[in-house]
Amino acid sequence: MEVLKVASRSNPNSVAGAIAGVLEHNGVVEVHAIGAGAVNQTVKAIAITRRLVEKSGEAPIKVIPGFIELKIAGEDKTGIRFIIER
């Protein structure tokens, strides 16, 4: 499964395009976000992706959110993981 990482400065339209591209190719993508700003951008991107997918006549997407523990620069961080499927 391909993993996309979203930052608070990520452009939601660009992230939505990346999500849609991976969904078209693999049918499932995992998105990681750490921090409130990154989660906000991710949720916006998912909403945009949903609109794109519905306009193309495909089945709606399914989103499964959850927590993820990551080690970044030697520190333990808790983030949000979104598994997005067609």
Rosetta constraint file for C-alpha pairs under 8 A:
AtomPair CA 1 CA 26 HARMONIC 7.76 0.50
AtomPair CA 1 CA 28 HARMONIC 6.78 0.50
AtomPair CA 1 CA 29 HARMONIC 6.01 0.50
AtomPair CA 1 CA 30 HARMONIC 6.83 0.50
AtomPair CA 2 CA 22 HARMONIC 7.52 0.50
AtomPair CA 2 CA 28 HARMONIC 7.78 0.50
AtomPair CA 2 CA 29 HARMONIC 5.44 0.50
AtomPair CA 2 CA 30 HARMONIC 6.18 0.50
AtomPair CA 3 CA 29 HARMONIC 6.23 0.50
AtomPair CA 3 CA 30 HARMONIC 4.74 0.50
AtomPair CA 3 CA 31 HARMONIC 5.61 0.50
AtomPair CA 3 CA 32 HARMONIC 7.18 0.50
AtomPair CA 4 CA 19 HARMONIC 7.99 0.50
AtomPair CA 4 CA 29 HARMONIC 7.54 0.50
AtomPair CA 4 CA 30 HARMONIC 6.25 0.50
AtomPair CA 4 CA 31 HARMONIC 4.71 0.50
AtomPair CA 4 CA 32 HARMONIC 6.25 0.50
AtomPair CA 5 CA 31 HARMONIC 5.75 0.50
AtomPair CA 5 CA 32 HARMONIC 4.84 0.50
AtomPair CA 5 CA 33 HARMONIC 6.17 0.50
AtomPair CA 6 CA 10 HARMONIC 6.08 0.50
AtomPair CA 6 CA 15 HARMONIC 7.57 0.50
AtomPair CA 6 CA 31 HARMONIC 7.11 0.50
AtomPair CA 6 CA 32 HARMONIC 6.21 0.50
AtomPair CA 6 CA 33 HARMONIC 5.29 0.50
AtomPair CA 6 CA 34 HARMONIC 7.89 0.50
AtomPair CA 6 CA 38 HARMONIC 5.80 0.50
AtomPair CA 6 CA 39 HARMONIC 7.82 0.50
AtomPair CA 6 CA 41 HARMONIC 7.39 0.50
AtomPair CA 6 CA 42 HARMONIC 6.51 0.50
AtomPair CA 7 CA 33 HARMONIC 6.56 0.50
AtomPair CA 7 CA 34 HARMONIC 7.34 0.50
AtomPair CA 7 CA 37 HARMONIC 7.28 0.50
AtomPair CA 7 CA 38 HARMONIC 4.62 0.50
AtomPair CA 7 CA 41 HARMONIC 7.54 0.50
AtomPair CA 8 CA 35 HARMONIC 7.60 0.50
AtomPair CA 8 CA 36 HARMONIC 7.71 0.50
AtomPair CA 8 CA 37 HARMONIC 4.39 0.50
AtomPair CA 8 CA 38 HARMONIC 3.91 0.50
AtomPair CA 8 CA 39 HARMONIC 7.52 0.50
AtomPair CA 8 CA 40 HARMONIC 7.56 0.50
AtomPair CA 8 CA 41 HARMONIC 6.28 0.50
AtomPair CA 9 CA 37 HARMONIC 7.83 0.50
AtomPair CA 9 CA 38 HARMONIC 7.43 0.50
AtomPair CA 9 CA 41 HARMONIC 7.90 0.50
AtomPair CA 10 CA 14 HARMONIC 7.66 0.50
AtomPair CA 10 CA 15 HARMONIC 7.15 0.50
AtomPair CA 10 CA 38 HARMONIC 7.59 0.50
AtomPair CA 10 CA 41 HARMONIC 6.71 0.50
AtomPair CA 11 CA 15 HARMONIC 6.27 0.50
AtomPair CA 11 CA 41 HARMONIC 7.26 0.50
AtomPair CA 12 CA 16 HARMONIC 5.95 0.50
AtomPair CA 12 CA 41 HARMONIC 5.61 0.50
AtomPair CA 12 CA 42 HARMONIC 6.80 0.50
AtomPair CA 12 CA 44 HARMONIC 5.93 0.50
AtomPair CA 12 CA 45 HARMONIC 4.46 0.50
AtomPair CA 12 CA 48 HARMONIC 7.69 0.50
AtomPair CA 13 CA 17 HARMONIC 6.26 0.50
AtomPair CA 13 CA 45 HARMONIC 6.18 0.50
AtomPair CA 13 CA 48 HARMONIC 6.98 0.50
AtomPair CA 14 CA 18 HARMONIC 6.32 0.50
AtomPair CA 14 CA 45 HARMONIC 7.95 0.50
AtomPair CA 15 CA 19 HARMONIC 6.12 0.50
AtomPair CA 15 CA 42 HARMONIC 7.60 0.50
AtomPair CA 15 CA 45 HARMONIC 5.77 0.50
AtomPair CA 16 CA 20 HARMONIC 6.06 0.50
AtomPair CA 16 CA 45 HARMONIC 4.64 0.50
AtomPair CA 16 CA 46 HARMONIC 6.30 0.50
AtomPair CA 16 CA 48 HARMONIC 5.97 0.50
AtomPair CA 16 CA 49 HARMONIC 4.93 0.50
AtomPair CA 17 CA 21 HARMONIC 6.07 0.50
AtomPair CA 17 CA 49 HARMONIC 7.11 0.50
AtomPair CA 18 CA 22 HARMONIC 6.24 0.50
AtomPair CA 19 CA 23 HARMONIC 6.07 0.50
AtomPair CA 19 CA 29 HARMONIC 6.86 0.50
AtomPair CA 19 CA 46 HARMONIC 7.96 0.50
AtomPair CA 19 CA 49 HARMONIC 6.96 0.50
AtomPair CA 20 CA 24 HARMONIC 6.08 0.50
AtomPair CA 20 CA 49 HARMONIC 6.11 0.50
AtomPair CA 20 CA 52 HARMONIC 7.85 0.50
AtomPair CA 20 CA 53 HARMONIC 7.43 0.50
AtomPair CA 21 CA 25 HARMONIC 6.31 0.50
AtomPair CA 22 CA 26 HARMONIC 5.67 0.50
AtomPair CA 22 CA 27 HARMONIC 6.91 0.50
AtomPair CA 22 CA 28 HARMONIC 7.02 0.50
AtomPair CA 22 CA 29 HARMONIC 6.34 0.50
AtomPair CA 23 CA 27 HARMONIC 4.19 0.50
AtomPair CA 23 CA 28 HARMONIC 5.26 0.50
AtomPair CA 23 CA 29 HARMONIC 6.33 0.50
AtomPair CA 23 CA 84 HARMONIC 7.95 0.50
AtomPair CA 23 CA 85 HARMONIC 6.95 0.50
AtomPair CA 23 CA 86 HARMONIC 6.80 0.50
AtomPair CA 27 CA 85 HARMONIC 5.82 0.50
AtomPair CA 27 CA 86 HARMONIC 5.57 0.50
AtomPair CA 28 CA 83 HARMONIC 7.16 0.50
AtomPair CA 28 CA 84 HARMONIC 5.62 0.50
AtomPair CA 28 CA 85 HARMONIC 4.40 0.50
AtomPair CA 28 CA 86 HARMONIC 6.62 0.50
AtomPair CA 29 CA 83 HARMONIC 5.91 0.50
AtomPair CA 29 CA 84 HARMONIC 5.35 0.50
AtomPair CA 29 CA 85 HARMONIC 6.67 0.50
AtomPair CA 30 CA 81 HARMONIC 6.78 0.50
AtomPair CA 30 CA 82 HARMONIC 5.66 0.50
AtomPair CA 30 CA 83 HARMONIC 4.50 0.50
AtomPair CA 30 CA 84 HARMONIC 6.24 0.50
AtomPair CA 31 CA 42 HARMONIC 7.84 0.50
AtomPair CA 31 CA 81 HARMONIC 5.69 0.50
AtomPair CA 31 CA 82 HARMONIC 5.05 0.50
AtomPair CA 31 CA 83 HARMONIC 6.43 0.50
AtomPair CA 31 CA 84 HARMONIC 7.81 0.50
AtomPair CA 32 CA 79 HARMONIC 6.84 0.50
AtomPair CA 32 CA 80 HARMONIC 5.91 0.50
AtomPair CA 32 CA 81 HARMONIC 4.73 0.50
AtomPair CA 32 CA 82 HARMONIC 6.52 0.50
AtomPair CA 33 CA 38 HARMONIC 5.19 0.50
AtomPair CA 33 CA 39 HARMONIC 5.35 0.50
AtomPair CA 33 CA 42 HARMONIC 7.07 0.50
AtomPair CA 33 CA 79 HARMONIC 5.64 0.50
AtomPair CA 33 CA 80 HARMONIC 5.35 0.50
AtomPair CA 33 CA 81 HARMONIC 6.58 0.50
AtomPair CA 34 CA 38 HARMONIC 5.90 0.50
AtomPair CA 34 CA 39 HARMONIC 6.75 0.50
AtomPair CA 34 CA 77 HARMONIC 7.67 0.50
AtomPair CA 34 CA 78 HARMONIC 6.85 0.50
AtomPair CA 34 CA 79 HARMONIC 4.38 0.50
AtomPair CA 34 CA 80 HARMONIC 6.36 0.50
AtomPair CA 35 CA 39 HARMONIC 6.26 0.50
AtomPair CA 35 CA 79 HARMONIC 6.84 0.50
AtomPair CA 36 CA 40 HARMONIC 6.10 0.50
AtomPair CA 37 CA 41 HARMONIC 6.31 0.50
AtomPair CA 38 CA 42 HARMONIC 6.12 0.50
AtomPair CA 39 CA 43 HARMONIC 6.17 0.50
AtomPair CA 39 CA 80 HARMONIC 7.14 0.50
AtomPair CA 40 CA 44 HARMONIC 6.32 0.50
AtomPair CA 41 CA 45 HARMONIC 6.14 0.50
AtomPair CA 42 CA 46 HARMONIC 6.16 0.50
AtomPair CA 43 CA 47 HARMONIC 6.27 0.50
AtomPair CA 44 CA 48 HARMONIC 6.31 0.50
AtomPair CA 45 CA 49 HARMONIC 6.06 0.50
AtomPair CA 46 CA 50 HARMONIC 6.08 0.50
AtomPair CA 47 CA 51 HARMONIC 6.40 0.50
AtomPair CA 48 CA 52 HARMONIC 6.27 0.50
AtomPair CA 49 CA 53 HARMONIC 6.08 0.50
AtomPair CA 50 CA 54 HARMONIC 6.09 0.50
AtomPair CA 50 CA 60 HARMONIC 6.87 0.50
AtomPair CA 50 CA 61 HARMONIC 6.40 0.50
AtomPair CA 51 CA 55 HARMONIC 6.12 0.50
AtomPair CA 52 CA 56 HARMONIC 6.45 0.50
AtomPair CA 53 CA 57 HARMONIC 6.74 0.50
AtomPair CA 53 CA 58 HARMONIC 5.80 0.50
AtomPair CA 53 CA 59 HARMONIC 7.45 0.50
AtomPair CA 53 CA 60 HARMONIC 6.79 0.50
AtomPair CA 53 CA 61 HARMONIC 7.57 0.50
AtomPair CA 54 CA 58 HARMONIC 5.78 0.50
AtomPair CA 54 CA 59 HARMONIC 6.90 0.50
AtomPair CA 54 CA 60 HARMONIC 6.17 0.50
AtomPair CA 59 CA 86 HARMONIC 6.66 0.50
AtomPair CA 60 CA 86 HARMONIC 6.50 0.50
AtomPair CA 61 CA 84 HARMONIC 6.76 0.50
AtomPair CA 61 CA 85 HARMONIC 5.61 0.50
AtomPair CA 61 CA 86 HARMONIC 4.59 0.50
AtomPair CA 62 CA 84 HARMONIC 5.68 0.50
AtomPair CA 62 CA 85 HARMONIC 5.14 0.50
AtomPair CA 62 CA 86 HARMONIC 6.17 0.50
AtomPair CA 63 CA 82 HARMONIC 6.43 0.50
AtomPair CA 63 CA 83 HARMONIC 5.68 0.50
AtomPair CA 63 CA 84 HARMONIC 4.56 0.50
AtomPair CA 63 CA 85 HARMONIC 6.52 0.50
AtomPair CA 64 CA 82 HARMONIC 5.56 0.50
AtomPair CA 64 CA 83 HARMONIC 5.02 0.50
AtomPair CA 64 CA 84 HARMONIC 6.44 0.50
AtomPair CA 65 CA 80 HARMONIC 6.85 0.50
AtomPair CA 65 CA 81 HARMONIC 5.66 0.50
AtomPair CA 65 CA 82 HARMONIC 4.41 0.50
AtomPair CA 65 CA 83 HARMONIC 6.37 0.50
AtomPair CA 66 CA 80 HARMONIC 5.69 0.50
AtomPair CA 66 CA 81 HARMONIC 5.16 0.50
AtomPair CA 66 CA 82 HARMONIC 6.42 0.50
AtomPair CA 67 CA 78 HARMONIC 6.83 0.50
AtomPair CA 67 CA 79 HARMONIC 5.77 0.50
AtomPair CA 67 CA 80 HARMONIC 4.63 0.50
AtomPair CA 67 CA 81 HARMONIC 5.66 0.50
AtomPair CA 68 CA 78 HARMONIC 5.76 0.50
AtomPair CA 68 CA 79 HARMONIC 5.20 0.50
AtomPair CA 68 CA 80 HARMONIC 5.76 0.50
AtomPair CA 68 CA 81 HARMONIC 5.90 0.50
AtomPair CA 69 CA 76 HARMONIC 6.86 0.50
AtomPair CA 69 CA 77 HARMONIC 5.80 0.50
AtomPair CA 69 CA 78 HARMONIC 4.72 0.50
AtomPair CA 69 CA 79 HARMONIC 6.35 0.50
AtomPair CA 70 CA 76 HARMONIC 5.77 0.50
AtomPair CA 70 CA 77 HARMONIC 5.17 0.50
AtomPair CA 70 CA 78 HARMONIC 6.26 0.50
AtomPair CA 70 CA 79 HARMONIC 7.29 0.50
AtomPair CA 71 CA 75 HARMONIC 5.30 0.50
AtomPair CA 71 CA 76 HARMONIC 4.51 0.50
AtomPair CA 71 CA 77 HARMONIC 5.95 0.50
AtomPair CA 72 CA 76 HARMONIC 6.44 0.50
AtomPair CA 72 CA 77 HARMONIC 6.84 0.50
